[in-house]
């Protein structure tokens, strides 16, 4: 997992998973006790996996420590404990279908792929650090994700299946039986990985991607500390800071920026209700520029109702006029909304649904109409980690726009992981990704996942770049979840075969 990227550790851990399931299958204990034991092994496996991958969530509880530090164990231990249930289900399913021999490698890979897909969809979904990211992340050549290029064909879930199958295959090296049965899976895995690498090298062009004429982007990374970002008494100081950073000298080779991009939740106020702030922004932009910024937005309330606040992207022109708005659809549970709010509201407990600090969800994902830009798919914060949801239904945009605020997580692994997952969306869809983050990592990424310009974590400044041209629709963009079908068919076939009555032997 980024930023370290020690993906070979999964060779040890997934091989150990195979041996644990072998042990459960070979103990001779009652069948359902064996399945329960496998589920227990899977839970501990998942708990360790998620503690190692999500420890950085604890940083968010120190931002307002006087209010939230008490909840630190819930974030760094409680969430991994809950997510471990998915691995428990995966191990239990694999044990149910288990049989000796090399095919058990595919069985575990299929079971883990299905539960990882389930983790990405059940309730609101949380596909963070899915196993497939191991292949997506490395190795890289010249900062280009060579292995990750196969995501343009099979997506994150196909990567997950291949990662689990290939990295678990060394487990058979200690099996009993013929040499071919012991080394065969590892040889197949090596050939598969070599094929993935060869595809990546063949897909990536030697030259830079062409750019859209007449568009120059400037991403402003203000690096405002999270404990200052929402202080209303600092509103003008924050706005002045944005102006100062935005006005930094231009990159002569590119010329004047046409579009300025600020990160998620840029203001400690409702921008649309602050005409003075809009006027200042218009004056800084001038007549030829457009601002795309994150901002909270309130709708018009009905009599007797509270305002509904949305986490939004808003487009402002040089006259200080709001030209377009997108409201975030996929909210962060507990951080941005209260789960089961609809049920509470149905029972008349509206006051618990509309607690301070929560947002209302946008109705649906729609393209963002930005003057001077091609059709844009907007993504706020962790909306970029959901592979099936980055493209508004029925559209084929020309770029992905991701505004985020990772300042909650400080100088930890979290922002690097978030960046890596957003970058994979560019490869899957064959679209450029424009990413503006408060404290980093801000970047322009081409459709092959190559970073053309960026600003690192914890830095203040601007990223100037041209907009890369989109590729034609990738196989994954056209077929999406069809690649989940193979592990599903594999598990179903084994289950059906296991339920067939065995043919009676002679003499019985």
C-alpha positions in Angstrom: 0.0 0.0 0.0 1.3 3.5 -0.8 3.5 5.2 0.0 5.7 2.2 0.8 4.3 -0.2 -1.7 5.5 -3.4 -0.1 3.1 -5.5 -2.2 5.3 -8.6 -2.1 4.2 -9.0 1.6 1.0 -10.3 0.1 2.9 -13.3 -1.2 3.5 -14.4 2.4 0.1 -13.4 3.8 -1.9 -15.0 1.0 0.2 -18.1 1.0 -0.4 -18.3 4.7 -4.2 -18.0 4.1 -4.0 -21.0 1.8 -2.2 -23.0 4.5 -4.7 -21.9 7.2 -7.5 -23.2 5.0 -5.6 -26.4 4.3 -5.3 -26.9 8.0 -9.0 -26.3 8.6 -9.9 -28.8 5.8 -7.5 -31.4 7.1 -8.3 -31.5 10.8 -11.2 -33.9 10.4 -13.4 -31.8 12.6 -17.2 -31.4 11.9 -17.8 -29.6 8.6 -19.6 -26.5 10.0 -17.1 -26.2 12.8 -14.4 -26.2 10.2 -16.2 -23.4 8.3 -16.6 -21.4 11.5 -13.0 -21.8 12.2 -12.1 -20.6 8.7 -14.3 -17.6 9.2 -12.4 -16.8 12.5 -9.1 -17.1 10.7 -10.4 -14.8 8.0 -11.6 -12.2 10.5 -8.1 -12.1 12.1 -6.5 -12.0 8.7 -8.7 -9.1 7.7 -8.4 -7.3 11.0 -4.6 -7.3 10.6 -4.8 -6.2 7.0 -7.0 -3.3 7.7 -5.2 -2.1 10.8 -2.0 -2.1 8.8 -3.7 -0.2 6.0 -6.0 2.2 7.8 -4.0 3.2 10.9 -3.7 6.8 9.6 -7.4 7.4 10.2 -6.4 8.1 13.8 -4.9 11.4 12.7 -8.3 12.8 12.0 -9.3 12.5 15.7 -6.4 14.8 16.8 -7.7 17.7 14.7 -10.4 18.5 17.3 -8.9 16.4 20.1 -11.0 17.9 22.9 -14.2 16.7 21.1 -13.2 13.5 19.2 -10.1 11.9 20.7 -12.2 9.6 22.8 -13.3 8.0 19.5 -9.8 7.1 18.3 -10.1 3.4 19.1 -13.3 3.2 17.1 -11.5 4.5 14.0 -8.2 2.6 14.2 -9.6 -0.6 15.7 -13.4 -0.6 15.4 -13.5 0.0 11.6 -10.9 -2.7 10.9 -12.9 -5.0 13.1 -16.0 -4.4 11.1 -14.2 -4.7 7.7 -12.7 -7.9 8.9 -16.1 -9.5 8.6 -15.7 -9.4 4.8 -12.5 -11.5 4.9 -14.3 -13.8 7.4 -17.0 -14.4 4.7 -14.3 -14.9 2.1 -12.5 -17.5 4.1 -15.8 -19.3 5.0 -16.8 -19.4 1.4 -13.4 -20.7 0.3 -13.5 -23.4 3.0 -17.0 -24.4 1.8 -15.7 -24.9 -1.7 -12.2 -26.2 -0.7 -10.5 -29.2 -2.3 -6.9 -30.4 -2.4 -4.7 -29.4 -5.3 -3.7 -26.3 -7.3 -7.3 -25.4 -8.0 -7.8 -24.2 -4.4 -5.6 -21.2 -5.3 -8.3 -20.1 -7.8 -11.0 -20.9 -5.2 -9.5 -18.5 -2.6 -8.9 -15.8 -5.2 -12.5 -16.1 -6.4 -13.9 -16.0 -2.9 -11.8 -13.0 -1.9 -12.7 -11.1 -5.1 -16.4 -11.6 -4.4 -16.2 -10.3 -0.9 -14.0 -7.4 -1.9 -16.6 -6.5 -4.5 -19.2 -6.8 -1.7 -17.2 -4.5 0.5 -17.2 -2.0 -2.2 -21.0 -2.0 -2.6 -22.8 -3.1 0.6 -24.5 -0.3 2.5 -22.6 2.7 1.0 -19.5 0.7 0.1 -15.9 1.2 1.2 -13.5 -0.1 -1.6 -10.4 1.3 0.1 -7.1 -0.6 -0.4 -8.8 -3.5 -2.3 -6.3 -6.3 -2.9 -6.1 -5.5 -6.6 -4.3 -2.3 -5.7 -1.2 -4.4 -5.1 -0.9 -5.0 -8.9 -2.0 -1.5 -9.7 0.8 0.0 -7.7 3.9 -1.7 -8.8 6.4 -2.1 -10.0 6.6 1.2 -11.9 8.9 2.4 -14.6 9.7 6.1 -14.7 6.8 6.8 -12.4 4.4 5.0 -14.8 2.2 2.3 -13.4 3.1 -0.4 -15.9 1.3 -3.3 -14.1 -1.8 -1.2 -13.6 -2.4 -0.7 -17.3 -4.4 -4.0 -17.4 -7.1 -2.1 -15.4 -8.1 -0.6 -18.7 -9.4 -4.0 -19.6 -10.4 -5.8 -16.3 -10.7 -2.9 -13.8 -10.1 -3.1 -10.1 -12.1 -6.3 -9.5 -10.2 -8.2 -12.3 -7.0 -6.9 -10.7 -8.1 -8.2 -7.4 -8.7 -11.7 -8.8 -5.3 -11.8 -10.5 -3.5 -10.3 -7.5 -5.0 -12.9 -5.1 -4.4 -15.8 -7.5 -0.8 -14.9 -8.5 0.4 -13.9 -5.1 -1.1 -16.9 -3.3 0.3 -19.4 -5.8 3.7 -20.0 -4.0 1.7 -21.8 -1.3 1.7 -25.0 -3.5 5.5 -25.2 -3.4 5.3 -27.1 -0.2 2.5 -29.4 -1.3 2.9 -33.2 -1.5 2.8 -34.7 -5.0 4.5 -34.3 -8.3 6.9 -31.5 -9.1 4.5 -30.2 -11.8 1.7 -29.8 -9.3 3.9 -28.1 -6.8 5.6 -25.6 -9.1 2.9 -25.3 -11.8 0.9 -22.6 -10.1 3.9 -20.4 -9.5 5.0 -20.8 -13.1 1.6 -19.8 -14.3 1.6 -16.9 -11.9 5.0 -15.7 -13.2 3.8 -16.0 -16.9 0.6 -14.1 -16.0 2.5 -11.3 -14.3 5.0 -11.1 -17.2 2.0 -10.9 -19.6 0.5 -8.1 -17.5 3.8 -6.2 -17.6 4.2 -6.8 -21.3 0.7 -5.4 -21.9 1.5 -2.4 -19.8 4.7 -1.7 -21.7 3.0 -2.1 -25.1 0.0 0.1 -24.1 2.0 3.1 -22.8 3.2 5.4 -25.6 6.7 6.6 -25.7 5.6 10.2 -26.3 3.4 12.5 -24.1 -0.3 12.5 -24.7 -1.6 15.3 -26.9 -3.3 18.2 -25.1 -6.5 20.1 -25.7 -5.7 23.4 -27.4 -6.5 26.7 -25.7 -6.8 25.2 -22.1 -4.2 26.0 -19.4 -5.0 24.7 -15.9 -3.8 26.2 -12.6 -4.4 24.0 -9.6 -4.0 26.0 -6.3 -2.9 24.0 -3.3 -3.2 26.3 -0.3 -1.9 23.8 2.4 -4.3 25.3 5.0 -4.2 23.3 8.3 -7.4 21.5 9.1 -7.8 23.2 12.5 -7.9 26.6 10.7 -9.8 25.7 7.6 -13.3 26.1 8.9 -12.8 29.0 11.3 -15.3 31.7 10.4 -13.2 34.4 12.0 -10.4 33.5 9.6 -12.6 33.7 6.5 -11.0 36.8 4.9 -7.5 35.7 5.8 -8.1 32.3 4.1 -9.5 34.0 1.1 -6.6 36.4 0.9 -4.2 33.4 1.1 -6.0 31.7 -1.8 -5.6 34.9 -3.9 -1.9 35.2 -3.0 -1.1 31.6 -4.0 -3.3 31.8 -7.1 -1.5 35.0 -8.3 1.9 33.4 -8.3 3.9 33.9 -11.5 2.7 32.0 -14.5 4.7 29.3 -16.3 5.9 31.2 -19.4 5.9 28.1 -21.6 2.2 27.6 -21.0 0.9 31.2 -20.8 -1.9 32.6 -18.8 -4.2 30.0 -17.1 -7.7 29.7 -18.5 -9.1 27.7 -15.5 -8.3 28.0 -11.8 -9.0 25.0 -9.6 -9.3 25.2 -5.8 -9.8 22.2 -3.5 -12.8 20.7 -1.7 -14.6 22.8 0.9 -12.5 25.8 0.3 -14.4 28.3 2.4 -15.6 28.5 6.0 -18.8 30.0 4.7 -21.5 29.4 2.0 -20.0 31.0 -1.1 -23.3 31.6 -2.9 -24.5 33.7 0.1 -21.4 35.9 0.2 -21.7 38.4 -2.6 -18.6 40.3 -1.3 -16.5 37.1 -1.6 -17.9 36.4 -5.1 -17.0 39.9 -6.1 -13.4 39.6 -4.9 -13.1 36.3 -6.7 -14.4 37.8 -9.9 -11.9 40.7 -9.6 -9.0 38.2 -9.2 -10.2 36.0 -12.1 -10.7 38.8 -14.6 -12.9 38.5 -17.6 -11.1 35.5 -19.3 -10.8 33.0 -16.4 -13.0 30.5 -14.8 -12.8 29.2 -11.2 -13.7 25.7 -10.2 -13.9 25.3 -6.4 -15.2 23.2 -3.7 -17.8 24.9 -1.5 -20.6 24.1 0.9 -24.1 25.0 -0.5 -27.5 25.4 1.1 -30.8 24.9 -0.6 -33.9 27.0 -0.1 -35.6 25.7 3.0 -39.3 25.1 3.2 -41.4 26.5 6.1 -40.6 24.6 9.3 -37.5 22.9 7.9 -33.8 23.4 8.4 -31.5 24.2 5.5 -30.0 21.2 3.7 -26.3 21.7 3.3 -24.5 20.1 0.3 -20.8 19.4 -0.2 -20.5 20.8 -3.7 -18.3 21.9 -6.6 -19.2 25.4 -7.9 -18.1 27.2 -11.1 -17.5 30.9 -10.9 -16.8 33.2 -13.8 -14.9 36.6 -14.0 -18.0 38.5 -13.1 -18.3 36.6 -9.8 -21.4 34.7 -11.1 -22.1 31.1 -10.2 -22.3 29.2 -13.5 -22.7 25.6 -12.5 -22.9 23.4 -9.4 -22.5 19.7 -8.6 -23.6 18.2 -5.3 -21.7 15.3 -3.8 -23.7 12.1 -4.1 -21.5 9.5 -2.3 -21.1 10.9 1.2 -18.7 9.6 3.9 -20.6 7.7 6.6 -20.5 9.4 10.0 -18.1 12.0 8.6 -20.7 13.6 6.3 -24.0 12.0 7.1 -25.6 9.7 9.6 -26.3 6.2 8.3 -29.9 5.0 8.4 -31.0 8.6 8.4 -34.0 7.7 6.2 -35.2 5.2 8.8 -34.8 7.7 11.6 -36.6 10.4 9.6 -39.5 7.9 8.9 -39.9 7.5 12.7 -40.0 11.3 13.2 -36.5 11.6 14.4 -35.5 14.3 11.9 -33.4 16.1 14.5 -30.9 13.2 14.5 -30.6 13.2 10.8 -29.8 16.9 10.5 -27.2 17.1 13.2 -24.6 19.9 12.8 -21.8 19.1 10.4 -23.7 16.6 8.3 -24.5 17.0 4.6 -27.4 16.1 2.3 -26.6 13.9 -0.6 -27.0 15.1 -4.2 -29.7 13.5 -6.2 -27.5 11.8 -8.8 -24.1 12.1 -10.5 -24.3 14.5 -13.4 -21.6 16.0 -15.7 -20.3 19.5 -14.7 -20.7 22.1 -17.3 -17.6 24.3 -17.1 -17.2 27.0 -19.7 -14.2 26.3 -21.9 -13.7 22.7 -20.8 -15.0 19.5 -22.4 -17.6 17.5 -20.6 -16.4 16.9 -17.1 -17.1 14.1 -14.6 -17.0 15.7 -11.1 -15.7 13.8 -8.1 -15.5 15.1 -4.5 -13.1 13.5 -2.1 -13.6 9.7 -1.9 -16.1 9.5 -4.7 -13.0 8.8 -6.7 -12.5 5.4 -5.1 -15.7 3.8 -6.5 -14.8 2.4 -9.9 -18.4 2.0 -11.2 -19.5 5.5 -10.1 -17.0 7.9 -11.5 -18.8 8.3 -14.8 -22.4 9.8 -14.8 -24.8 7.3 -16.3 -25.2 7.5 -20.1 -22.3 9.8 -20.7 -18.7 9.6 -21.9 -16.9 12.7 -20.4 -13.5 13.9 -21.5 -12.0 14.3 -18.1 -12.3 13.4 -14.4 -12.2 16.3 -11.9 -11.4 15.3 -8.3 -11.5 18.0 -5.6 -10.5 16.7 -2.1 -9.4 17.8 1.3 -7.0 15.2 2.9 -5.7 17.6 5.5 -7.6 15.6 8.1 -5.0 12.9 7.8 -1.9 15.0 8.0 1.5 13.7 6.7 0.4 10.0 6.9 -0.1 7.3 4.3 -3.8 8.2 3.8 -3.4 10.9 1.2 -0.9 8.7 -0.8 -3.4 5.9 -0.8 -6.2 8.2 -1.8 -4.1 9.6 -4.7 -3.2 6.1 -5.9 -6.8 5.0 -6.1 -7.9 8.1 -7.9 -5.1 7.6 -10.4 -6.4 4.1 -11.2 -9.7 5.6 -12.3 -7.9 7.5 -15.0 -6.4 4.2 -16.3 -9.7 2.3 -16.1 -11.6 4.9 -18.0 -8.8 6.2 -20.4 -9.5 9.7 -19.2 -7.2 12.5 -17.8 -7.7 13.2 -14.1 -7.4 16.7 -12.6 -6.9 16.6 -8.8 -6.9 19.5 -6.5 -6.2 18.8 -2.8 -5.9 21.2 0.1 -2.6 19.8 1.4 -1.8 17.5 -1.5 -1.4 15.5 -3.5 -2.6 17.8 -6.4 -1.8 16.7 -9.9 -2.7 16.4 -13.6 -2.7 12.8 -14.7 -2.9 11.6 -18.2 -5.2 8.7 -19.4 -2.3 6.2 -18.8 -2.0 7.1 -15.2 1.2 9.2 -15.8 1.6 12.3 -13.6 2.3 15.2 -16.0 2.5 17.8 -13.2 2.0 17.6 -9.4 2.6 19.2 -6.0 3.5 16.9 -3.1 1.9 16.4 0.3 2.3 19.3 2.7 3.4 21.8 0.1 1.9 25.2 -0.8 1.8 26.4 -4.4 0.3 25.9 -7.8 0.3 23.2 -10.5 0.3 24.6 -14.1 -0.4 22.2 -16.9 -2.3 21.6 -20.1 -5.3 19.3 -20.3 -4.4 15.9 -21.8 -6.7 14.5 -24.5 -8.9 11.6 -23.5 -8.5 8.2 -25.1 -11.3 6.3 -26.8 -13.5 4.2 -24.5 -11.5 1.4 -22.8 -12.8 -2.2 -22.6 -13.4 -1.7 -18.9 -15.4 1.5 -19.5 -17.6 -0.4 -21.9 -18.1 -3.6 -19.9 -17.3 -2.7 -16.3 -18.6 -5.3 -13.8 -18.6 -8.2 -16.3 -15.2 -9.1 -15.0 -16.8 -10.0 -11.6 -18.6 -12.8 -13.4 -15.7 -15.2 -13.6 -15.1 -15.7 -9.8 -18.9 -15.9 -9.4 -19.1 -18.6 -12.0 -16.1 -20.5 -10.6 -17.6 -20.6 -7.1 -21.1 -21.5 -8.4 -19.6 -24.3 -10.5 -17.7 -25.8 -7.6 -20.7 -25.6 -5.4 -22.9 -27.3 -8.0 -20.3 -30.1 -8.6 -20.0 -30.6 -4.8 -23.7 -31.1 -4.5 -23.9 -33.8 -7.3 -24.4 -37.3 -5.9 -21.3 -39.4 -6.2 -21.5 -42.4 -8.6 -21.8 -45.6 -6.6 -18.7 -47.9 -6.8 -18.9 -51.5 -7.8 -19.9 -53.9 -5.1 -22.1 -51.4 -3.2 
